[in-house]
Amino acid sequence: MWLTRIRHSGVRHTTFGVLALLLSSSALAQWSLLGRNENLRIYLADSEIRRNGDIAQMWQMYDYVIAQWIGNRVIYSVRNLVEYDCAGKRSRTIAGAAYSEQMGRGSVVASEEAANAEWAAVPAGGSQEKMWQVACGKN
């Protein structure tokens, strides 16, 4: 999904329903810092994880210190709704939005929904595995 790869050129804007979901579901989230470096902070809405059997959904936010670009528009944060397969150690991003300011503030620069996104294996080590562990209650 393009929101996890900021500089992708195939931006697809979606319907108002997805935008409303992104704004309402994650706007009130309590964000917990997962990790940081000099350019990026990664937050999780770990108090709002939804689980159904071996599938979990959790909001993530990438908050950038330095401006990122989508086409010719500047963004400073991205929120993604990620689905995790706890039994299969896989994940997929099913919705996301990029914002003009840090911490999901400002205007929505772009949004995307991918209800039929393909699953990808969660690599061992690093932030993706930590997110999977949190979402699946394996930490």
Secondary structure, 3 states (H helix, E strand, C coil): CHHHCCCCCCCCCCCHHHHHHHHHHHHCCCCEEEEECCCEEEEECHHHCEEECCEEEEEEEEEEEEEEEECCEEEEEEEEEEEEECCCCEEEEEEEEEECCHHHCCCEEEEEECCCCCCEECCCCHHHHHHHHHHCCCC
